[in-house]
Amino acid sequence: MKSFIVMLALALTAASVHAAAAIREIRTSPEPVLAGAVADIDTFWFGGTYWNAGASRWEASVGLSRDNAWTFDSGVDGNKEGWTARDLDEFPAPLIPPGNPDDAHFRWTNDLLWMLYGEPGTDLFPPATPADDGAIWCGMYPIEEEDFCCQSPEPSWRHAARKTFAYGGTGDVRLTFRYFNDTEKGFDFTHLYLMFDGVEEAAPRVTMTLTLGSPVSKRTKTLTVTAASIPEGTSQITPVFRFVSDGGWSGCVGFPRTYGHFACYNFTYEDLAAPNNNDEDTFESGPDGWTFQQPPVATYSDVTSLAELPEAPGCSGLVLQGNVLTFHDRSAAPGEPFHPDDQDEMAVSPYIDLAGNGLSTAPTRLMVCDYFADLPLENAVYYKAHLRAYPVLCEATGAYVEADLAPDPYIHATEGPACANEAILEDFSPIAQPIEYCRAEIEVLALCSHSTACTNPIGNTTPWFDNIRFAVSEAPAVVGAGEPSPPSGRLLVGPNPARGEASLTFELSTAGPARLEVFDVSGARVRTLAEGWLAAGTHRASWDGTGGEGRVQPSGVYWVRCRTNNEVISKALVLLR
């Protein structure tokens, strides 16, 4: 069956998570590209697992036979064969203030802490409003952000601050607060919503989305909650500030985040029928009873016996055997989603030693597997393959780190049941940089609450993966239906390095659909420069160093890629500011 591809960098009208929760552009991809035509000669197949005692880690075995694979049936490491799970919502612990009791990046701060640890030359507490010398704040100090920026992909922000107030049970309630909010409109959001008697509703009946602002232009908001909108018998009301984002919310990708995401400088609660319940929080000496919450961390990827799973409909000839890699909640009760909302996790392979096998610069890098997936848009469950590689330059610190790379910015759903043997799950060949070692990764996301197309959140147990291999070869990459690529055309970039506009000249060997794009070193698409049906021959374009919404991109290495049905041409471009 055919599969859909859903663009990552788009936004819905609701909150987003790590890989944008938005579904505005859906493209139908060809039938799965099969690896049957990949020559065994000169192809190294990584799969299976052994324990490297010297490095104290699981590593992939390597051989010249495609039978070298992670089958999840060997009994090694309880059949997990060295694969591990990683929740993309997991955050590093905050460094400031020491002993932060909630261990959260939504926390209390004040003018003294900001003077010691804040961004030099900025002020979260401008002198024009001296009464505001404390706040509850969602963000990172620069010393924390440096390490955070080196993570790839970055975790999704879903942090909250809350406090419970007494309610007399009869009258209206008025909330008044001063705040600033600095979020990327359409992608990241700060919401205020209410809980009644501790109940967190799936669709809160009282909510407010806060608009753009800055510390020097703080805003005062008032929210009046009528008695009619408060459930009968309520005795407690809990306001909740919640900041949510995609994984691109960071100063290290070029979008200003100098002051953090959100700060509330004072908060007044008024129970208009029972004024004894009134409360005012100035945050001058502490959080005044507000508590803070990090995103919950949970993983569901596991090795599951096919005997525990339903039949794979419409997939005759599929060779899944024994155990398979799955991502569903095996403890889900009837009527509960198999993939919990906001699930965003990766299954990560053992280490693949390319340098030790003389393959650091090999041009062909393919993730191959057998799989079954039934992921219609109505379930809003998607998958994507990544490559976690070393070395990758972290521009925030100048250090080389292990980071995720991806050749395209898409996540995948299916039009119906989709299955294949020896399918190329992802072609990492466009990532042309040398790699010493890497780990193959499969990501699964469940984004029902962020998708208007999601009408069946229950979903099913798929996707399933089996017989996973990582194929590396010095031969040209396979890019279509198991056939080798024809000789590539040319792609010229200049000046390189570029301090302003770069001119791009590319040559197509045949007429057809083509796309010219710019990606950053993590594999995230920055800009589409040309797209459509192009004639064979020479074409020209330019890039002014900005992203799709006109945001100026930081200095660094970018990849310019031209893709057609028959060929992929990539060139590195150094941008200097």
PAMI-553814 format. One record per residue (C-alpha): chain; x, y, z; residue number from 1; residue in three letters. Coordinates in steps of 0.02 Angstrom, whole numbers, m for minus. Example, Ala and Ser with C-alpha at 12.3 -4.5 7.8 and 13.67 -1.06 7.14 Angstrom:
BEGIN
ATOM  chaine       X       Y       Z  num  residu
ATOM       A     615    m225     390    1     ALA
ATOM       A     684     m53     357    2     SER
! end
This chain:
BEGIN
ATOM  chaine       X       Y       Z  num  residu
ATOM       A       0       0       0    1     MET
ATOM       A      53     179     m23    2     LYS
ATOM       A     107     285     123    3     SER
ATOM       A      82     466     167    4     PHE
ATOM       A     219     588     212    5     ILE
ATOM       A     174     727     334    6     VAL
ATOM       A     282     884     337    7     MET
ATOM       A     365     915     505    8     LEU
ATOM       A     387    1103     509    9     ALA
ATOM       A     205    1157     501   10     LEU
ATOM       A      84    1208     638   11     ALA
ATOM       A     m96    1178     686   12     LEU
ATOM       A    m208    1289     789   13     THR
ATOM       A    m168    1181     941   14     ALA
ATOM       A     m10    1150    1041   15     ALA
ATOM       A     133    1060     958   16     SER
ATOM       A     262     934    1016   17     VAL
ATOM       A     435     881     963   18     HIS
ATOM       A     400     858     778   19     ALA
ATOM       A     271     990     745   20     ALA
ATOM       A      95     942     783   21     ALA
ATOM       A      33    1014     622   22     ALA
ATOM       A     m37     926     472   23     ILE
ATOM       A     m66    1048     329   24     ARG
ATOM       A      29     964     187   25     GLU
ATOM       A      13     778     150   26     ILE
ATOM       A     100     696       5   27     ARG
ATOM       A      79     520     m62   28     THR
ATOM       A     245     430     m79   29     SER
ATOM       A     286     288    m200   30     PRO
ATOM       A     277     105    m154   31     GLU
ATOM       A     413      59     m28   32     PRO
ATOM       A     586      59    m106   33     VAL
ATOM       A     656    m117     m87   34     LEU
ATOM       A     835    m161     m51   35     ALA
ATOM       A     835    m319    m158   36     GLY
ATOM       A     947    m241    m288   37     ALA
ATOM       A    1079    m184    m163   38     VAL
ATOM       A    1231    m286    m208   39     ALA
ATOM       A    1301    m396     m69   40     ASP
ATOM       A    1474    m371    m144   41     ILE
ATOM       A    1559    m220     m63   42     ASP
ATOM       A    1407    m192      50   43     THR
ATOM       A    1432    m207     238   44     PHE
ATOM       A    1277    m259     334   45     TRP
ATOM       A    1269    m205     516   46     PHE
ATOM       A    1146    m299     627   47     GLY
ATOM       A    1145    m420     770   48     GLY
ATOM       A    1232    m375     932   49     THR
ATOM       A    1385    m413    1036   50     TYR
ATOM       A    1448    m339    1199   51     TRP
ATOM       A    1607    m234    1179   52     ASN
ATOM       A    1685    m256    1351   53     ALA
ATOM       A    1821    m127    1319   54     GLY
ATOM       A    1693       9    1278   55     ALA
ATOM       A    1561     m61    1400   56     SER
ATOM       A    1422     m52    1272   57     ARG
ATOM       A    1322    m154    1148   58     TRP
ATOM       A    1385    m141     969   59     GLU
ATOM       A    1318    m199     803   60     ALA
ATOM       A    1396    m350     720   61     SER
ATOM       A    1453    m326     541   62     VAL
ATOM       A    1465    m444     394   63     GLY
ATOM       A    1450    m457     205   64     LEU
ATOM       A    1284    m552     212   65     SER
ATOM       A    1113    m470     220   66     ARG
ATOM       A    1068    m606     345   67     ASP
ATOM       A    1162    m500     472   68     ASN
ATOM       A    1011    m417     555   69     ALA
ATOM       A     926    m372     718   70     TRP
ATOM       A     795    m511     722   71     THR
ATOM       A     744    m488     906   72     PHE
ATOM       A     744    m679     919   73     ASP
ATOM       A     925    m713     972   74     SER
ATOM       A     897    m709    1159   75     GLY
ATOM       A    1035    m578    1176   76     VAL
ATOM       A     990    m443    1302   77     ASP
ATOM       A     819    m523    1329   78     GLY
ATOM       A     790    m519    1140   79     ASN
ATOM       A     808    m328    1139   80     LYS
ATOM       A     981    m357    1063   81     GLU
ATOM       A    1051    m195    1135   82     GLY
ATOM       A     909     m82    1075   83     TRP
ATOM       A     857      50    1202   84     THR
ATOM       A     713     174    1221   85     ALA
ATOM       A     726     364    1231   86     ARG
ATOM       A     583     481    1276   87     ASP
ATOM       A     601     643    1180   88     LEU
ATOM       A     511     739    1317   89     ASP
ATOM       A     650     705    1443   90     GLU
ATOM       A     739     864    1498   91     PHE
ATOM       A     908     887    1583   92     PRO
ATOM       A     894     942    1764   93     ALA
ATOM       A     902    1131    1788   94     PRO
ATOM       A    1061    1200    1863   95     LEU
ATOM       A     989    1359    1940   96     ILE
ATOM       A     942    1390    2076   97     PRO
ATOM       A    1039    1250    2160   98     PRO
ATOM       A     920    1128    2242   99     GLY
ATOM       A     770    1181    2136  100     ASN
ATOM       A     640    1079    2233  101     PRO
ATOM       A     531    1044    2081  102     ASP
ATOM       A     678    1002    1966  103     ASP
ATOM       A     585    1098    1831  104     ALA
ATOM       A     623    1232    1702  105     HIS
ATOM       A     463    1321    1752  106     PHE
ATOM       A     522    1398    1916  107     ARG
ATOM       A     539    1553    2023  108     TRP
ATOM       A     667    1687    1984  109     THR
ATOM       A     699    1867    2035  110     ASN
ATOM       A     803    2017    1986  111     ASP
ATOM       A     956    1959    2084  112     LEU
ATOM       A     959    1786    2006  113     LEU
ATOM       A     937    1863    1834  114     TRP
ATOM       A    1080    1984    1865  115     MET
ATOM       A    1192    1836    1913  116     LEU
ATOM       A    1139    1708    1784  117     TYR
ATOM       A    1034    1795    1650  118     GLY
ATOM       A    1080    1849    1475  119     GLU
ATOM       A    1211    1988    1482  120     PRO
ATOM       A    1142    2156    1427  121     GLY
ATOM       A     961    2106    1451  122     THR
ATOM       A     839    2127    1592  123     ASP
ATOM       A     692    2015    1633  124     LEU
ATOM       A     648    2146    1765  125     PHE
ATOM       A     660    2315    1675  126     PRO
ATOM       A     689    2468    1786  127     PRO
ATOM       A     532    2549    1715  128     ALA
ATOM       A     429    2429    1821  129     THR
ATOM       A     529    2415    1984  130     PRO
ATOM       A     384    2334    2077  131     ALA
ATOM       A     408    2178    1972  132     ASP
ATOM       A     564    2106    2053  133     ASP
ATOM       A     509    1924    2058  134     GLY
ATOM       A     416    1805    1943  135     ALA
ATOM       A     371    1626    1904  136     ILE
ATOM       A     465    1596    1744  137     TRP
ATOM       A     479    1464    1607  138     CYS
ATOM       A     647    1463    1520  139     GLY
ATOM       A     831    1423    1531  140     MET
ATOM       A     978    1525    1591  141     TYR
ATOM       A    1120    1536    1463  142     PRO
ATOM       A    1230    1414    1558  143     ILE
ATOM       A    1091    1284    1548  144     GLU
ATOM       A    1047    1322    1367  145     GLU
ATOM       A    1221    1282    1302  146     GLU
ATOM       A    1206    1098    1344  147     ASP
ATOM       A    1022    1095    1295  148     PHE
ATOM       A    1062    1165    1122  149     CYS
ATOM       A    1181    1021    1093  150     CYS
ATOM       A    1040     895    1108  151     GLN
ATOM       A     965     840     944  152     SER
ATOM       A     821     829     928  153     PRO
ATOM       A     781     946    1070  154     GLU
ATOM       A     646     890    1192  155     PRO
ATOM       A     473     965    1178  156     SER
ATOM       A     427    1096    1306  157     TRP
ATOM       A     268    1050    1398  158     ARG
ATOM       A     298    1133    1566  159     HIS
ATOM       A     167    1194    1688  160     ALA
ATOM       A     147    1302    1845  161     ALA
ATOM       A      m7    1288    1956  162     ARG
ATOM       A     m83    1340    2121  163     LYS
ATOM       A    m247    1293    2206  164     THR
ATOM       A    m363    1424    2281  165     PHE
ATOM       A    m520    1404    2387  166     ALA
ATOM       A    m691    1438    2309  167     TYR
ATOM       A    m848    1482    2406  168     GLY
ATOM       A    m961    1392    2284  169     GLY
ATOM       A   m1079    1529    2223  170     THR
ATOM       A   m1001    1682    2141  171     GLY
ATOM       A    m893    1734    1995  172     ASP
ATOM       A    m702    1724    2003  173     VAL
ATOM       A    m583    1854    1934  174     ARG
ATOM       A    m400    1821    1892  175     LEU
ATOM       A    m282    1966    1858  176     THR
ATOM       A     m98    1945    1814  177     PHE
ATOM       A      50    2037    1735  178     ARG
ATOM       A     156    1938    1613  179     TYR
ATOM       A     267    1932    1462  180     PHE
ATOM       A     262    1793    1332  181     ASN
ATOM       A     387    1764    1192  182     ASP
ATOM       A     337    1619    1081  183     THR
ATOM       A     344    1580     896  184     GLU
ATOM       A     169    1616     837  185     LYS
ATOM       A      82    1465     761  186     GLY
ATOM       A     209    1341     831  187     PHE
ATOM       A     226    1371    1018  188     ASP
ATOM       A      96    1424    1145  189     PHE
ATOM       A      70    1479    1325  190     THR
ATOM       A    m103    1433    1388  191     HIS
ATOM       A    m193    1476    1549  192     LEU
ATOM       A    m329    1352    1596  193     TYR
ATOM       A    m426    1305    1753  194     LEU
ATOM       A    m447    1143    1848  195     MET
ATOM       A    m597    1119    1963  196     PHE
ATOM       A    m571    1013    2120  197     ASP
ATOM       A    m411     945    2047  198     GLY
ATOM       A    m490     873    1889  199     VAL
ATOM       A    m386     903    1732  200     GLU
ATOM       A    m511     901    1589  201     GLU
ATOM       A    m460     840    1416  202     ALA
ATOM       A    m540     998    1345  203     ALA
ATOM       A    m537    1130    1483  204     PRO
ATOM       A    m698    1231    1491  205     ARG
ATOM       A    m604    1389    1540  206     VAL
ATOM       A    m444    1430    1444  207     THR
ATOM       A    m346    1578    1375  208     MET
ATOM       A    m201    1582    1251  209     THR
ATOM       A     m76    1720    1288  210     LEU
ATOM       A     m13    1830    1148  211     THR
ATOM       A     157    1898    1102  212     LEU
ATOM       A     248    2018    1217  213     GLY
ATOM       A     415    2059    1297  214     SER
ATOM       A     482    2109    1468  215     PRO
ATOM       A     487    2293    1420  216     VAL
ATOM       A     306    2290    1365  217     SER
ATOM       A     225    2183    1497  218     LYS
ATOM       A      39    2158    1486  219     ARG
ATOM       A     m97    2143    1615  220     THR
ATOM       A    m234    2016    1584  221     LYS
ATOM       A    m398    1989    1672  222     THR
ATOM       A    m500    1831    1658  223     LEU
ATOM       A    m674    1831    1734  224     THR
ATOM       A    m748    1659    1764  225     VAL
ATOM       A    m936    1662    1786  226     THR
ATOM       A   m1019    1554    1917  227     ALA
ATOM       A   m1118    1470    1778  228     ALA
ATOM       A    m957    1402    1701  229     SER
ATOM       A    m897    1328    1866  230     ILE
ATOM       A    m958    1151    1902  231     PRO
ATOM       A   m1086    1142    2042  232     GLU
ATOM       A   m1012    1093    2209  233     GLY
ATOM       A    m836    1154    2167  234     THR
ATOM       A    m733    1202    2321  235     SER
ATOM       A    m562    1226    2242  236     GLN
ATOM       A    m501    1311    2082  237     ILE
ATOM       A    m326    1282    2011  238     THR
ATOM       A    m260    1401    1878  239     PRO
ATOM       A    m125    1321    1768  240     VAL
ATOM       A       0    1410    1656  241     PHE
ATOM       A      66    1286    1526  242     ARG
ATOM       A     197    1318    1393  243     PHE
ATOM       A     202    1196    1248  244     VAL
ATOM       A     318    1194    1097  245     SER
ATOM       A     392    1094     956  246     ASP
ATOM       A     571    1035     968  247     GLY
ATOM       A     635    1185     872  248     GLY
ATOM       A     607    1311    1011  249     TRP
ATOM       A     783    1363    1054  250     SER
ATOM       A     902    1508    1035  251     GLY
ATOM       A    1026    1390     954  252     CYS
ATOM       A     919    1373     798  253     VAL
ATOM       A     909    1560     767  254     GLY
ATOM       A     744    1610     846  255     PHE
ATOM       A     773    1735     987  256     PRO
ATOM       A     740    1666    1159  257     ARG
ATOM       A     840    1793    1259  258     THR
ATOM       A     717    1807    1404  259     TYR
ATOM       A     645    1631    1405  260     GLY
ATOM       A     468    1587    1356  261     HIS
ATOM       A     350    1660    1487  262     PHE
ATOM       A     349    1751    1654  263     ALA
ATOM       A     208    1799    1771  264     CYS
ATOM       A     257    1943    1887  265     TYR
ATOM       A     104    1949    1999  266     ASN
ATOM       A     m58    1855    2010  267     PHE
ATOM       A    m220    1904    2098  268     THR
ATOM       A    m361    1783    2135  269     TYR
ATOM       A    m530    1856    2183  270     GLU
ATOM       A    m681    1754    2239  271     ASP
ATOM       A    m811    1891    2215  272     LEU
ATOM       A    m942    1809    2327  273     ALA
ATOM       A    m819    1754    2462  274     ALA
ATOM       A    m681    1886    2478  275     PRO
ATOM       A    m600    1791    2622  276     ASN
ATOM       A    m533    1673    2488  277     ASN
ATOM       A    m445    1814    2394  278     ASN
ATOM       A    m257    1798    2371  279     ASP
ATOM       A    m119    1902    2292  280     GLU
ATOM       A      49    1829    2241  281     ASP
ATOM       A     191    1953    2209  282     THR
ATOM       A     332    1824    2194  283     PHE
ATOM       A     451    1945    2283  284     GLU
ATOM       A     530    1815    2395  285     SER
ATOM       A     478    1649    2319  286     GLY
ATOM       A     347    1557    2216  287     PRO
ATOM       A     206    1595    2342  288     ASP
ATOM       A     140    1417    2342  289     GLY
ATOM       A     146    1388    2154  290     TRP
ATOM       A     214    1217    2103  291     THR
ATOM       A     298    1168    1940  292     PHE
ATOM       A     290    1018    1827  293     GLN
ATOM       A     407     945    1696  294     GLN
ATOM       A     336     840    1552  295     PRO
ATOM       A     303     661    1606  296     PRO
ATOM       A     429     534    1542  297     VAL
ATOM       A     374     362    1482  298     ALA
ATOM       A     428     241    1346  299     THR
ATOM       A     332      97    1267  300     TYR
ATOM       A     451      25    1137  301     SER
ATOM       A     477    m160    1171  302     ASP
ATOM       A     505    m328    1091  303     VAL
ATOM       A     338    m417    1069  304     THR
ATOM       A     299    m594    1010  305     SER
ATOM       A     194    m603     852  306     LEU
ATOM       A      87    m728     948  307     ALA
ATOM       A      28    m582    1057  308     GLU
ATOM       A     m17    m472     908  309     LEU
ATOM       A    m163    m478     787  310     PRO
ATOM       A    m146    m536     608  311     GLU
ATOM       A     m69    m416     481  312     ALA
ATOM       A    m212    m394     355  313     PRO
ATOM       A    m171    m382     170  314     GLY
ATOM       A      11    m431     194  315     CYS
ATOM       A      32    m603     118  316     SER
ATOM       A     214    m650     100  317     GLY
ATOM       A     271    m539     244  318     LEU
ATOM       A     415    m628     331  319     VAL
ATOM       A     400    m558     507  320     LEU
ATOM       A     448    m700     624  321     GLN
ATOM       A     458    m732     810  322     GLY
ATOM       A     474    m563     895  323     ASN
ATOM       A     457    m388     823  324     VAL
ATOM       A     497    m212     883  325     LEU
ATOM       A     338    m124     938  326     THR
ATOM       A     291      45    1015  327     PHE
ATOM       A     115      23    1086  328     HIS
ATOM       A      61      25    1268  329     ASP
ATOM       A      46    m159    1308  330     ARG
ATOM       A     m50    m120    1468  331     SER
ATOM       A    m186     m16    1381  332     ALA
ATOM       A    m360     m65    1441  333     ALA
ATOM       A    m502     m90    1316  334     PRO
ATOM       A    m556      79    1249  335     GLY
ATOM       A    m390     163    1292  336     GLU
ATOM       A    m271     220    1154  337     PRO
ATOM       A    m135      97    1105  338     PHE
ATOM       A     m22     249    1083  339     HIS
ATOM       A     m45     376    1226  340     PRO
ATOM       A     m71     555    1168  341     ASP
ATOM       A      93     652    1154  342     ASP
ATOM       A     196     492    1146  343     GLN
ATOM       A     359     542    1064  344     ASP
ATOM       A     497     414    1085  345     GLU
ATOM       A     636     328     992  346     MET
ATOM       A     700     151     988  347     ALA
ATOM       A     889     164     974  348     VAL
ATOM       A    1004      30     902  349     SER
ATOM       A    1173     m24     971  350     PRO
ATOM       A    1326      73     913  351     TYR
ATOM       A    1376      52     731  352     ILE
ATOM       A    1565      72     714  353     ASP
ATOM       A    1596     148     543  354     LEU
ATOM       A    1771     215     574  355     ALA
ATOM       A    1832      49     642  356     GLY
ATOM       A    1778     m34     480  357     ASN
ATOM       A    1849     100     366  358     GLY
ATOM       A    1677     164     317  359     LEU
ATOM       A    1672     341     389  360     SER
ATOM       A    1653     420     217  361     THR
ATOM       A    1557     281     128  362     ALA
ATOM       A    1425     367      19  363     PRO
ATOM       A    1285     239      41  364     THR
ATOM       A    1199     223     210  365     ARG
ATOM       A    1031     135     215  366     LEU
ATOM       A     915      77     354  367     MET
ATOM       A     831     m83     291  368     VAL
ATOM       A     695    m185     377  369     CYS
ATOM       A     536    m287     363  370     ASP
ATOM       A     386    m192     429  371     TYR
ATOM       A     199    m183     449  372     PHE
ATOM       A     107     m19     482  373     ALA
ATOM       A     m76      29     482  374     ASP
ATOM       A     m69     214     526  375     LEU
ATOM       A    m212     312     447  376     PRO
ATOM       A    m222     499     479  377     LEU
ATOM       A    m376     471     587  378     GLU
ATOM       A    m262     391     718  379     ASN
ATOM       A    m129     530     710  380     ALA
ATOM       A      12     406     744  381     VAL
ATOM       A     170     426     640  382     TYR
ATOM       A     345     355     623  383     TYR
ATOM       A     512     421     562  384     LYS
ATOM       A     690     353     548  385     ALA
ATOM       A     842     450     613  386     HIS
ATOM       A    1028     424     622  387     LEU
ATOM       A    1114     471     785  388     ARG
ATOM       A    1292     509     732  389     ALA
ATOM       A    1460     570     792  390     TYR
ATOM       A    1543     692     765  391     PRO
ATOM       A    1419     835     743  392     VAL
ATOM       A    1472    1012     783  393     LEU
ATOM       A    1371    1098     921  394     CYS
ATOM       A    1377    1281     873  395     GLU
ATOM       A    1324    1337    1047  396     ALA
ATOM       A    1483    1269    1127  397     THR
ATOM       A    1600    1230     983  398     GLY
ATOM       A    1609    1049    1043  399     ALA
ATOM       A    1581     895     937  400     TYR
ATOM       A    1436     792    1003  401     VAL
ATOM       A    1327     644     960  402     GLU
ATOM       A    1168     711     877  403     ALA
ATOM       A    1021     656     771  404     ASP
ATOM       A    1029     681     583  405     LEU
ATOM       A     889     656     457  406     ALA
ATOM       A     894     682     269  407     PRO
ATOM       A     715     747     257  408     ASP
ATOM       A     591     836     373  409     PRO
ATOM       A     445     716     357  410     TYR
ATOM       A     351     598     470  411     ILE
ATOM       A     253     452     397  412     HIS
ATOM       A      76     387     405  413     ALA
ATOM       A      m6     258     291  414     THR
ATOM       A    m157     260     177  415     GLU
ATOM       A    m203      85     234  416     GLY
ATOM       A    m110     m71     293  417     PRO
ATOM       A      67     m56     225  418     ALA
ATOM       A     201    m191     232  419     CYS
ATOM       A     360    m242     145  420     ALA
ATOM       A     509    m359     158  421     ASN
ATOM       A     682    m282     144  422     GLU
ATOM       A     613    m106     129  423     ALA
ATOM       A     729      43     136  424     ILE
ATOM       A     654     130     287  425     LEU
ATOM       A     770     279     261  426     GLU
ATOM       A     911     325     142  427     ASP
ATOM       A    1040     421     243  428     PHE
ATOM       A    1158     441      94  429     SER
ATOM       A    1118     628      73  430     PRO
ATOM       A    1204     655     242  431     ILE
ATOM       A    1374     672     163  432     ALA
ATOM       A    1479     715     316  433     GLN
ATOM       A    1604     589     386  434     PRO
ATOM       A    1534     484     529  435     ILE
ATOM       A    1644     390     654  436     GLU
ATOM       A    1501     295     735  437     TYR
ATOM       A    1313     304     733  438     CYS
ATOM       A    1154     223     798  439     ARG
ATOM       A     998     189     696  440     ALA
ATOM       A     838     260     772  441     GLU
ATOM       A     652     238     741  442     ILE
ATOM       A     537     372     812  443     GLU
ATOM       A     351     351     844  444     VAL
ATOM       A     238     499     883  445     LEU
ATOM       A      55     506     938  446     ALA
ATOM       A     m18     679     909  447     LEU
ATOM       A    m206     657     916  448     CYS
ATOM       A    m242     809    1026  449     SER
ATOM       A    m145     917     903  450     HIS
ATOM       A    m227     856     743  451     SER
ATOM       A    m399     902     679  452     THR
ATOM       A    m391     746     568  453     ALA
ATOM       A    m385     630     720  454     CYS
ATOM       A    m556     549     741  455     THR
ATOM       A    m503     380     809  456     ASN
ATOM       A    m376     400     950  457     PRO
ATOM       A    m386     215     998  458     ILE
ATOM       A    m282     164     847  459     GLY
ATOM       A    m194      m5     843  460     ASN
ATOM       A     m31     m90     894  461     THR
ATOM       A      69     m45     738  462     THR
ATOM       A     199      m3     678  463     PRO
ATOM       A     300    m164     693  464     TRP
ATOM       A     480    m184     633  465     PHE
ATOM       A     587    m339     611  466     ASP
ATOM       A     753    m395     532  467     ASN
ATOM       A     825    m219     542  468     ILE
ATOM       A     993    m193     456  469     ARG
ATOM       A    1106     m45     422  470     PHE
ATOM       A    1187     m62     251  471     ALA
ATOM       A    1345      36     209  472     VAL
ATOM       A    1433      33      41  473     SER
ATOM       A    1563     127     m60  474     GLU
ATOM       A    1448     107    m211  475     ALA
ATOM       A    1322     245    m260  476     PRO
ATOM       A    1162     252    m159  477     ALA
ATOM       A    1003     163    m213  478     VAL
ATOM       A     871     297    m237  479     VAL
ATOM       A     725     217    m326  480     GLY
ATOM       A     639      47    m342  481     ALA
ATOM       A     800     m47    m309  482     GLY
ATOM       A     891      31    m457  483     GLU
ATOM       A    1057     123    m440  484     PRO
ATOM       A    1062     309    m469  485     SER
ATOM       A    1110     374    m641  486     PRO
ATOM       A    1260     490    m649  487     PRO
ATOM       A    1221     644    m546  488     SER
ATOM       A    1202     817    m618  489     GLY
ATOM       A    1296     964    m547  490     ARG
ATOM       A    1258    1080    m401  491     LEU
ATOM       A    1369    1234    m382  492     LEU
ATOM       A    1362    1348    m230  493     VAL
ATOM       A    1449    1517    m219  494     GLY
ATOM       A    1518    1612    m137  495     PRO
ATOM       A    1559    1478      m8  496     ASN
ATOM       A    1577    1530     132  497     PRO
ATOM       A    1437    1655     104  498     ALA
ATOM       A    1417    1814     207  499     ARG
ATOM       A    1261    1870     118  500     GLY
ATOM       A    1165    1796     m27  501     GLU
ATOM       A    1228    1632    m102  502     ALA
ATOM       A    1200    1591    m286  503     SER
ATOM       A    1151    1413    m328  504     LEU
ATOM       A    1167    1333    m499  505     THR
ATOM       A    1104    1157    m526  506     PHE
ATOM       A    1096    1044    m676  507     GLU
ATOM       A     964     910    m704  508     LEU
ATOM       A    1002     762    m817  509     SER
ATOM       A     817     735    m859  510     THR
ATOM       A     656     836    m850  511     ALA
ATOM       A     537     801    m707  512     GLY
ATOM       A     482     853    m533  513     PRO
ATOM       A     624     929    m432  514     ALA
ATOM       A     649    1013    m264  515     ARG
ATOM       A     792    1124    m208  516     LEU
ATOM       A     804    1141     m18  517     GLU
ATOM       A     918    1199     121  518     VAL
ATOM       A     942    1095     280  519     PHE
ATOM       A    1037    1126     440  520     ASP
ATOM       A    1163    1001     508  521     VAL
ATOM       A    1030     912     611  522     SER
ATOM       A     932     873     452  523     GLY
ATOM       A     792    1000     485  524     ALA
ATOM       A     734    1088     329  525     ARG
ATOM       A     768    1276     334  526     VAL
ATOM       A     700    1335     167  527     ARG
ATOM       A     627    1269       3  528     THR
ATOM       A     703    1371    m138  529     LEU
ATOM       A     623    1289    m290  530     ALA
ATOM       A     492    1155    m316  531     GLU
ATOM       A     398    1095    m469  532     GLY
ATOM       A     420    1021    m642  533     TRP
ATOM       A     587    1075    m714  534     LEU
ATOM       A     662    1044    m885  535     ALA
ATOM       A     827     955    m909  536     ALA
ATOM       A     975    1073    m907  537     GLY
ATOM       A    1042    1214    m799  538     THR
ATOM       A     938    1310    m672  539     HIS
ATOM       A     981    1450    m551  540     ARG
ATOM       A     919    1504    m380  541     ALA
ATOM       A     982    1600    m229  542     SER
ATOM       A     974    1592     m40  543     TRP
ATOM       A     981    1746      70  544     ASP
ATOM       A    1016    1653     231  545     GLY
ATOM       A     839    1658     298  546     THR
ATOM       A     713    1524     345  547     GLY
ATOM       A     540    1494     275  548     GLY
ATOM       A     460    1634     377  549     GLU
ATOM       A     600    1758     347  550     GLY
ATOM       A     696    1719     508  551     ARG
ATOM       A     882    1754     491  552     VAL
ATOM       A     980    1592     512  553     GLN
ATOM       A    1137    1587     621  554     PRO
ATOM       A    1313    1557     560  555     SER
ATOM       A    1354    1375     527  556     GLY
ATOM       A    1358    1234     402  557     VAL
ATOM       A    1203    1203     295  558     TYR
ATOM       A    1165    1075     161  559     TRP
ATOM       A    1092    1125      m6  560     VAL
ATOM       A    1004     976     m85  561     ARG
ATOM       A     924     952    m254  562     CYS
ATOM       A     812     800    m266  563     ARG
ATOM       A     724     727    m419  564     THR
ATOM       A     643     559    m452  565     ASN
ATOM       A     811     493    m514  566     ASN
ATOM       A     948     581    m420  567     GLU
ATOM       A     998     674    m263  568     VAL
ATOM       A    1136     805    m266  569     ILE
ATOM       A    1198     885    m104  570     SER
ATOM       A    1328    1018     m66  571     LYS
ATOM       A    1385    1095      99  572     ALA
ATOM       A    1369    1285     118  573     LEU
ATOM       A    1453    1383     257  574     VAL
ATOM       A    1353    1536     312  575     LEU
ATOM       A    1447    1675     403  576     LEU
ATOM       A    1368    1820     498  577     ARG
! end
